[in-house]
Amino acid sequence: MKAGWWQVFNPAIYLVSILPGVAVWLLARPTGDNLSALVLGTLGVVLLQHAINLLNDVSDWRLGADVNKRDSWVRFHHENLQTTALHGWAGFLSGGLLGLWALGLTGRFWILGAALPMIGLGYLYNAGKRPLSYTRLGEWVTGLCYGPGVVGCLWLLTGQHIDAIAVLGMVAFAALAMSLLLSHQPPQIGTDRQAGKQSFAVRYGAARTCQVSRGLFGLFLLTCGLALWLSRHDTITLAVFTAMAMYAFYQALRSPLGPKRILLPASTVMVASLAAVLVMP
């Protein structure tokens, strides 16, 4: 039995692509074409994530990891791998076009030199007989793509130079993406092991995976706080961030750990910080 389209789509999971755009706005405060480019770039990242999710389901289905998964895009497409892959490539094309539009607004086409290798890694994450997601590199590739890849490119898109604030932002969202990925893995240990997937949870077990996921989430909160302090020196905003970060980490410590224990608290922190910045003179 397949899940409904809303369950398969799972909109909450796309927060991991939206939050970097929110963070870049909080830290860089772009205006005019730079702000428009940031919005378009963020939407492009969302579409690229959607494409990678689809191609990942195709890869997992083909290799036997997700054949029993109710909310698989392959099952939603009546187990038609070709249709699912076509849907994924449409997402890649749409995300790429939005990215080019963003670059066209600012004229910073040289950013492609950083973006294209990250997009290539995203493709290799799911492609071939031995995708990167099935190797010991899977978690590291995810962190690299969301840290230097997404945050770094969005930061440059707003006309900023790479500085300490940007580096902290890249570390933060690399940690968040890896934490989210690890939070997915414990329930899938059995099927991943059968499919030959060398995920962190398969190698080290559920308990250690949850510990590392929570540690990475704590690193996300810490580096976000440092970046916000360096960019604003605003006592009220920092106080709001600190209070919400403590709440977020408490939520992540609760059992059982899952993606919602990571993404929803992280989103709460970002939204509260955004609100504090908007009301401050």
BALOBA-1460 file (C-alpha; in Angstrom, 3 decimals):
// residues 281
<rec num="1" residu="m" x="0.000" y="0.000" z="0.000"/>
<rec num="2" residu="k" x="1.411" y="3.366" z="-0.995"/>
<rec num="3" residu="a" x="1.160" y="6.571" z="1.027"/>
<rec num="4" residu="g" x="-0.696" y="9.690" z="-0.119"/>
<rec num="5" residu="w" x="1.142" y="12.372" z="-2.061"/>
<rec num="6" residu="w" x="1.378" y="14.660" z="0.989"/>
<rec num="7" residu="q" x="3.115" y="11.953" z="3.024"/>
<rec num="8" residu="v" x="5.461" y="11.181" z="0.142"/>
<rec num="9" residu="f" x="6.205" y="14.856" z="-0.476"/>
<rec num="10" residu="n" x="6.859" y="15.386" z="3.267"/>
<rec num="11" residu="p" x="7.153" y="19.209" z="3.090"/>
<rec num="12" residu="a" x="8.882" y="19.528" z="6.476"/>
<rec num="13" residu="i" x="12.003" y="17.861" z="5.082"/>
<rec num="14" residu="y" x="12.562" y="20.825" z="2.745"/>
<rec num="15" residu="l" x="13.211" y="23.081" z="5.720"/>
<rec num="16" residu="v" x="16.833" y="21.907" z="5.535"/>
<rec num="17" residu="s" x="17.085" y="23.796" z="2.218"/>
<rec num="18" residu="i" x="15.014" y="26.819" z="3.275"/>
<rec num="19" residu="l" x="16.755" y="27.512" z="6.588"/>
<rec num="20" residu="p" x="20.159" y="28.304" z="4.998"/>
<rec num="21" residu="g" x="18.480" y="31.074" z="2.995"/>
<rec num="22" residu="v" x="16.872" y="32.433" z="6.164"/>
<rec num="23" residu="a" x="20.227" y="32.317" z="7.960"/>
<rec num="24" residu="v" x="22.056" y="34.096" z="5.119"/>
<rec num="25" residu="w" x="19.433" y="36.855" z="5.213"/>
<rec num="26" residu="l" x="19.784" y="37.168" z="9.001"/>
<rec num="27" residu="l" x="23.571" y="37.415" z="8.799"/>
<rec num="28" residu="a" x="24.081" y="39.387" z="5.568"/>
<rec num="29" residu="r" x="20.832" y="41.445" z="5.315"/>
<rec num="30" residu="p" x="20.889" y="41.759" z="1.496"/>
<rec num="31" residu="t" x="18.594" y="44.204" z="-0.314"/>
<rec num="32" residu="g" x="17.457" y="44.858" z="-3.886"/>
<rec num="33" residu="d" x="18.714" y="42.435" z="-6.533"/>
<rec num="34" residu="n" x="20.898" y="40.680" z="-3.968"/>
<rec num="35" residu="l" x="17.795" y="39.836" z="-1.920"/>
<rec num="36" residu="s" x="15.905" y="38.691" z="-5.018"/>
<rec num="37" residu="a" x="18.860" y="36.522" z="-5.994"/>
<rec num="38" residu="l" x="18.923" y="35.002" z="-2.493"/>
<rec num="39" residu="v" x="15.212" y="34.113" z="-2.700"/>
<rec num="40" residu="l" x="15.597" y="32.589" z="-6.173"/>
<rec num="41" residu="g" x="18.737" y="30.731" z="-5.128"/>
<rec num="42" residu="t" x="16.994" y="29.299" z="-2.069"/>
<rec num="43" residu="l" x="14.041" y="28.128" z="-4.171"/>
<rec num="44" residu="g" x="16.529" y="26.562" z="-6.575"/>
<rec num="45" residu="v" x="18.132" y="24.653" z="-3.694"/>
<rec num="46" residu="v" x="14.696" y="23.386" z="-2.618"/>
<rec num="47" residu="l" x="14.054" y="22.046" z="-6.133"/>
<rec num="48" residu="l" x="17.489" y="20.437" z="-6.279"/>
<rec num="49" residu="q" x="16.825" y="18.737" z="-2.942"/>
<rec num="50" residu="h" x="13.501" y="17.501" z="-4.303"/>
<rec num="51" residu="a" x="15.300" y="16.083" z="-7.343"/>
<rec num="52" residu="i" x="17.903" y="14.348" z="-5.183"/>
<rec num="53" residu="n" x="15.168" y="12.880" z="-2.960"/>
<rec num="54" residu="l" x="13.501" y="11.368" z="-6.039"/>
<rec num="55" residu="l" x="16.716" y="9.984" z="-7.497"/>
<rec num="56" residu="n" x="17.676" y="8.630" z="-4.079"/>
<rec num="57" residu="d" x="14.391" y="6.710" z="-3.936"/>
<rec num="58" residu="v" x="15.084" y="5.338" z="-7.428"/>
<rec num="59" residu="s" x="18.568" y="4.243" z="-6.371"/>
<rec num="60" residu="d" x="17.364" y="2.702" z="-3.094"/>
<rec num="61" residu="w" x="14.544" y="0.856" z="-4.849"/>
<rec num="62" residu="r" x="16.866" y="-0.480" z="-7.538"/>
<rec num="63" residu="l" x="19.394" y="-1.669" z="-4.954"/>
<rec num="64" residu="g" x="16.752" y="-3.169" z="-2.667"/>
<rec num="65" residu="a" x="16.915" y="-0.778" z="0.293"/>
<rec num="66" residu="d" x="13.435" y="0.791" z="0.048"/>
<rec num="67" residu="v" x="11.216" y="-1.841" z="-1.547"/>
<rec num="68" residu="n" x="9.034" y="-1.943" z="1.598"/>
<rec num="69" residu="k" x="8.926" y="1.820" z="2.116"/>
<rec num="70" residu="r" x="5.337" y="3.121" z="1.927"/>
<rec num="71" residu="d" x="6.259" y="6.766" z="1.309"/>
<rec num="72" residu="s" x="8.704" y="6.099" z="-1.531"/>
<rec num="73" residu="w" x="8.413" y="8.245" z="-4.654"/>
<rec num="74" residu="v" x="8.856" y="5.058" z="-6.685"/>
<rec num="75" residu="r" x="5.792" y="3.497" z="-5.068"/>
<rec num="76" residu="f" x="3.891" y="6.769" z="-5.591"/>
<rec num="77" residu="h" x="4.732" y="6.506" z="-9.311"/>
<rec num="78" residu="h" x="3.322" y="2.941" z="-9.404"/>
<rec num="79" residu="e" x="6.823" y="1.401" z="-9.116"/>
<rec num="80" residu="n" x="7.838" y="2.965" z="-12.426"/>
<rec num="81" residu="l" x="11.528" y="3.830" z="-12.066"/>
<rec num="82" residu="q" x="11.655" y="5.704" z="-15.372"/>
<rec num="83" residu="t" x="8.777" y="8.033" z="-14.462"/>
<rec num="84" residu="t" x="10.250" y="8.687" z="-11.029"/>
<rec num="85" residu="a" x="13.668" y="9.463" z="-12.504"/>
<rec num="86" residu="l" x="12.082" y="11.774" z="-15.082"/>
<rec num="87" residu="h" x="10.327" y="13.618" z="-12.249"/>
<rec num="88" residu="g" x="13.702" y="13.952" z="-10.542"/>
<rec num="89" residu="w" x="15.460" y="15.297" z="-13.622"/>
<rec num="90" residu="a" x="12.651" y="17.843" z="-14.078"/>
<rec num="91" residu="g" x="13.451" y="19.043" z="-10.556"/>
<rec num="92" residu="f" x="17.147" y="19.286" z="-11.412"/>
<rec num="93" residu="l" x="16.380" y="21.328" z="-14.531"/>
<rec num="94" residu="s" x="13.960" y="23.657" z="-12.712"/>
<rec num="95" residu="g" x="16.380" y="24.227" z="-9.827"/>
<rec num="96" residu="g" x="19.219" y="24.891" z="-12.247"/>
<rec num="97" residu="l" x="17.175" y="27.440" z="-14.189"/>
<rec num="98" residu="l" x="16.264" y="29.292" z="-10.986"/>
<rec num="99" residu="g" x="19.926" y="29.325" z="-10.038"/>
<rec num="100" residu="l" x="20.880" y="30.797" z="-13.415"/>
<rec num="101" residu="w" x="18.154" y="33.422" z="-13.017"/>
<rec num="102" residu="a" x="19.622" y="34.373" z="-9.630"/>
<rec num="103" residu="l" x="23.102" y="34.631" z="-11.125"/>
<rec num="104" residu="g" x="21.745" y="36.709" z="-13.991"/>
<rec num="105" residu="l" x="20.294" y="39.254" z="-11.557"/>
<rec num="106" residu="t" x="23.688" y="39.834" z="-9.964"/>
<rec num="107" residu="g" x="26.038" y="39.004" z="-12.844"/>
<rec num="108" residu="r" x="28.063" y="36.714" z="-10.570"/>
<rec num="109" residu="f" x="28.253" y="33.751" z="-12.941"/>
<rec num="110" residu="w" x="31.667" y="32.854" z="-11.535"/>
<rec num="111" residu="i" x="29.810" y="31.295" z="-8.585"/>
<rec num="112" residu="l" x="29.066" y="28.407" z="-10.948"/>
<rec num="113" residu="g" x="32.665" y="27.348" z="-10.371"/>
<rec num="114" residu="a" x="31.695" y="26.514" z="-6.779"/>
<rec num="115" residu="a" x="28.096" y="25.434" z="-7.403"/>
<rec num="116" residu="l" x="28.587" y="22.931" z="-10.224"/>
<rec num="117" residu="p" x="30.961" y="20.596" z="-8.293"/>
<rec num="118" residu="m" x="28.442" y="20.510" z="-5.426"/>
<rec num="119" residu="i" x="25.605" y="19.698" z="-7.832"/>
<rec num="120" residu="g" x="27.826" y="16.994" z="-9.316"/>
<rec num="121" residu="l" x="28.336" y="15.503" z="-5.865"/>
<rec num="122" residu="g" x="24.577" y="15.584" z="-5.344"/>
<rec num="123" residu="y" x="24.167" y="13.573" z="-8.541"/>
<rec num="124" residu="l" x="26.893" y="11.067" z="-7.596"/>
<rec num="125" residu="y" x="25.244" y="10.676" z="-4.186"/>
<rec num="126" residu="n" x="22.596" y="8.565" z="-5.957"/>
<rec num="127" residu="a" x="24.114" y="7.598" z="-9.322"/>
<rec num="128" residu="g" x="25.719" y="4.438" z="-10.586"/>
<rec num="129" residu="k" x="26.013" y="0.898" z="-9.278"/>
<rec num="130" residu="r" x="27.675" y="2.160" z="-6.089"/>
<rec num="131" residu="p" x="26.244" y="5.596" z="-5.162"/>
<rec num="132" residu="l" x="28.136" y="7.712" z="-2.639"/>
<rec num="133" residu="s" x="25.168" y="7.357" z="-0.279"/>
<rec num="134" residu="y" x="26.029" y="3.643" z="-0.016"/>
<rec num="135" residu="t" x="29.627" y="4.292" z="1.011"/>
<rec num="136" residu="r" x="31.302" y="5.646" z="4.135"/>
<rec num="137" residu="l" x="31.416" y="9.052" z="2.400"/>
<rec num="138" residu="g" x="27.644" y="9.559" z="2.352"/>
<rec num="139" residu="e" x="27.355" y="11.654" z="5.512"/>
<rec num="140" residu="w" x="30.431" y="13.737" z="4.633"/>
<rec num="141" residu="v" x="29.114" y="14.470" z="1.141"/>
<rec num="142" residu="t" x="25.829" y="15.651" z="2.641"/>
<rec num="143" residu="g" x="27.649" y="18.019" z="5.002"/>
<rec num="144" residu="l" x="29.882" y="19.334" z="2.229"/>
<rec num="145" residu="c" x="26.950" y="20.025" z="-0.088"/>
<rec num="146" residu="y" x="24.851" y="21.851" z="2.508"/>
<rec num="147" residu="g" x="27.706" y="23.692" z="4.232"/>
<rec num="148" residu="p" x="30.186" y="25.096" z="1.691"/>
<rec num="149" residu="g" x="27.836" y="24.196" z="-1.165"/>
<rec num="150" residu="v" x="24.501" y="25.750" z="-0.209"/>
<rec num="151" residu="v" x="25.435" y="28.330" z="2.435"/>
<rec num="152" residu="g" x="28.685" y="29.317" z="0.710"/>
<rec num="153" residu="c" x="27.030" y="29.872" z="-2.679"/>
<rec num="154" residu="l" x="24.033" y="31.718" z="-1.219"/>
<rec num="155" residu="w" x="26.411" y="33.931" z="0.783"/>
<rec num="156" residu="l" x="28.426" y="34.818" z="-2.322"/>
<rec num="157" residu="l" x="25.191" y="35.392" z="-4.241"/>
<rec num="158" residu="t" x="24.350" y="38.288" z="-1.901"/>
<rec num="159" residu="g" x="27.622" y="40.062" z="-2.733"/>
<rec num="160" residu="q" x="29.420" y="39.154" z="0.505"/>
<rec num="161" residu="h" x="33.002" y="37.956" z="0.807"/>
<rec num="162" residu="i" x="33.828" y="34.772" z="2.688"/>
<rec num="163" residu="d" x="34.654" y="35.769" z="6.261"/>
<rec num="164" residu="a" x="34.420" y="34.275" z="9.744"/>
<rec num="165" residu="i" x="30.639" y="34.696" z="9.793"/>
<rec num="166" residu="a" x="30.295" y="32.827" z="6.506"/>
<rec num="167" residu="v" x="32.562" y="30.021" z="7.709"/>
<rec num="168" residu="l" x="30.511" y="29.631" z="10.890"/>
<rec num="169" residu="g" x="27.342" y="29.510" z="8.801"/>
<rec num="170" residu="m" x="28.832" y="26.822" z="6.568"/>
<rec num="171" residu="v" x="29.882" y="24.726" z="9.571"/>
<rec num="172" residu="a" x="26.437" y="25.190" z="11.137"/>
<rec num="173" residu="f" x="24.463" y="23.906" z="8.184"/>
<rec num="174" residu="a" x="26.904" y="21.145" z="7.378"/>
<rec num="175" residu="a" x="26.305" y="19.968" z="10.957"/>
<rec num="176" residu="l" x="22.520" y="20.359" z="10.647"/>
<rec num="177" residu="a" x="22.362" y="18.380" z="7.390"/>
<rec num="178" residu="m" x="24.500" y="15.570" z="8.810"/>
<rec num="179" residu="s" x="22.480" y="15.531" z="12.031"/>
<rec num="180" residu="l" x="19.261" y="15.246" z="10.031"/>
<rec num="181" residu="l" x="20.649" y="12.454" z="7.864"/>
<rec num="182" residu="l" x="21.794" y="10.474" z="10.911"/>
<rec num="183" residu="s" x="18.400" y="10.911" z="12.588"/>
<rec num="184" residu="h" x="16.841" y="9.070" z="9.618"/>
<rec num="185" residu="q" x="19.116" y="6.066" z="9.802"/>
<rec num="186" residu="p" x="18.367" y="3.970" z="12.933"/>
<rec num="187" residu="p" x="14.965" y="2.612" z="11.764"/>
<rec num="188" residu="q" x="16.522" y="1.644" z="8.420"/>
<rec num="189" residu="i" x="19.490" y="-0.357" z="9.750"/>
<rec num="190" residu="g" x="18.034" y="-3.753" z="8.790"/>
<rec num="191" residu="t" x="17.115" y="-2.926" z="5.187"/>
<rec num="192" residu="d" x="20.271" y="-0.838" z="4.673"/>
<rec num="193" residu="r" x="22.479" y="-3.703" z="5.843"/>
<rec num="194" residu="q" x="20.721" y="-6.144" z="3.509"/>
<rec num="195" residu="a" x="21.206" y="-3.740" z="0.586"/>
<rec num="196" residu="g" x="24.908" y="-3.299" z="1.370"/>
<rec num="197" residu="k" x="24.557" y="0.326" z="2.431"/>
<rec num="198" residu="q" x="27.416" y="1.382" z="4.715"/>
<rec num="199" residu="s" x="25.532" y="4.096" z="6.557"/>
<rec num="200" residu="f" x="26.844" y="5.409" z="9.870"/>
<rec num="201" residu="a" x="24.054" y="3.572" z="11.708"/>
<rec num="202" residu="v" x="24.891" y="0.269" z="10.003"/>
<rec num="203" residu="r" x="28.546" y="0.650" z="11.011"/>
<rec num="204" residu="y" x="28.133" y="1.947" z="14.571"/>
<rec num="205" residu="g" x="24.608" y="1.085" z="15.698"/>
<rec num="206" residu="a" x="21.500" y="3.063" z="16.597"/>
<rec num="207" residu="a" x="22.593" y="4.337" z="20.017"/>
<rec num="208" residu="r" x="25.853" y="5.893" z="18.823"/>
<rec num="209" residu="t" x="24.140" y="7.309" z="15.736"/>
<rec num="210" residu="c" x="21.620" y="9.144" z="17.913"/>
<rec num="211" residu="q" x="24.409" y="10.476" z="20.142"/>
<rec num="212" residu="v" x="26.366" y="11.838" z="17.186"/>
<rec num="213" residu="s" x="23.212" y="13.285" z="15.609"/>
<rec num="214" residu="r" x="22.432" y="15.189" z="18.812"/>
<rec num="215" residu="g" x="26.055" y="16.342" z="19.089"/>
<rec num="216" residu="l" x="25.966" y="17.699" z="15.534"/>
<rec num="217" residu="f" x="22.695" y="19.475" z="16.286"/>
<rec num="218" residu="g" x="24.362" y="21.087" z="19.299"/>
<rec num="219" residu="l" x="27.233" y="22.188" z="17.027"/>
<rec num="220" residu="f" x="24.667" y="23.722" z="14.652"/>
<rec num="221" residu="l" x="23.147" y="25.767" z="17.468"/>
<rec num="222" residu="l" x="26.541" y="26.854" z="18.829"/>
<rec num="223" residu="t" x="27.968" y="27.993" z="15.490"/>
<rec num="224" residu="c" x="24.727" y="29.761" z="14.545"/>
<rec num="225" residu="g" x="24.864" y="31.646" z="17.834"/>
<rec num="226" residu="l" x="28.478" y="32.680" z="17.280"/>
<rec num="227" residu="a" x="27.723" y="33.829" z="13.732"/>
<rec num="228" residu="l" x="24.749" y="35.861" z="14.935"/>
<rec num="229" residu="w" x="26.852" y="37.470" z="17.670"/>
<rec num="230" residu="l" x="29.608" y="38.425" z="15.224"/>
<rec num="231" residu="s" x="27.131" y="39.900" z="12.757"/>
<rec num="232" residu="r" x="24.848" y="41.880" z="15.096"/>
<rec num="233" residu="h" x="26.117" y="42.323" z="18.693"/>
<rec num="234" residu="d" x="22.420" y="42.715" z="19.509"/>
<rec num="235" residu="t" x="21.619" y="41.714" z="23.093"/>
<rec num="236" residu="i" x="17.898" y="41.148" z="22.595"/>
<rec num="237" residu="t" x="18.294" y="39.046" z="19.445"/>
<rec num="238" residu="l" x="21.043" y="37.007" z="21.083"/>
<rec num="239" residu="a" x="18.887" y="36.498" z="24.182"/>
<rec num="240" residu="v" x="15.982" y="35.264" z="22.033"/>
<rec num="241" residu="f" x="18.315" y="32.970" z="20.099"/>
<rec num="242" residu="t" x="19.864" y="31.545" z="23.276"/>
<rec num="243" residu="a" x="16.482" y="30.836" z="24.870"/>
<rec num="244" residu="m" x="15.133" y="29.143" z="21.754"/>
<rec num="245" residu="a" x="18.386" y="27.222" z="21.224"/>
<rec num="246" residu="m" x="18.107" y="25.772" z="24.737"/>
<rec num="247" residu="y" x="14.521" y="24.722" z="23.973"/>
<rec num="248" residu="a" x="15.604" y="23.222" z="20.630"/>
<rec num="249" residu="f" x="18.394" y="21.174" z="22.175"/>
<rec num="250" residu="y" x="16.038" y="19.923" z="24.889"/>
<rec num="251" residu="q" x="13.676" y="18.707" z="22.139"/>
<rec num="252" residu="a" x="16.545" y="16.939" z="20.376"/>
<rec num="253" residu="l" x="17.462" y="15.135" z="23.611"/>
<rec num="254" residu="r" x="14.003" y="13.624" z="23.917"/>
<rec num="255" residu="s" x="13.465" y="10.075" z="22.686"/>
<rec num="256" residu="p" x="12.912" y="8.727" z="20.162"/>
<rec num="257" residu="l" x="15.140" y="10.815" z="17.930"/>
<rec num="258" residu="g" x="13.844" y="11.455" z="14.419"/>
<rec num="259" residu="p" x="13.980" y="14.096" z="11.678"/>
<rec num="260" residu="k" x="11.207" y="16.171" z="13.271"/>
<rec num="261" residu="r" x="13.202" y="16.368" z="16.530"/>
<rec num="262" residu="i" x="15.918" y="18.089" z="14.502"/>
<rec num="263" residu="l" x="14.180" y="20.155" z="11.835"/>
<rec num="264" residu="l" x="11.232" y="21.604" z="13.725"/>
<rec num="265" residu="p" x="13.282" y="22.909" z="16.696"/>
<rec num="266" residu="a" x="15.893" y="24.297" z="14.271"/>
<rec num="267" residu="s" x="13.125" y="26.075" z="12.378"/>
<rec num="268" residu="t" x="11.728" y="27.481" z="15.630"/>
<rec num="269" residu="v" x="15.134" y="28.961" z="16.466"/>
<rec num="270" residu="m" x="15.469" y="30.542" z="13.021"/>
<rec num="271" residu="v" x="11.936" y="31.962" z="12.961"/>
<rec num="272" residu="a" x="12.263" y="33.411" z="16.483"/>
<rec num="273" residu="s" x="15.620" y="34.994" z="15.587"/>
<rec num="274" residu="l" x="14.154" y="36.382" z="12.372"/>
<rec num="275" residu="a" x="11.247" y="37.903" z="14.288"/>
<rec num="276" residu="a" x="13.637" y="39.470" z="16.817"/>
<rec num="277" residu="v" x="15.732" y="41.012" z="14.032"/>
<rec num="278" residu="l" x="12.659" y="42.392" z="12.256"/>
<rec num="279" residu="v" x="11.291" y="44.135" z="15.362"/>
<rec num="280" residu="m" x="14.629" y="45.627" z="16.387"/>
<rec num="281" residu="p" x="15.337" y="49.169" z="15.111"/>
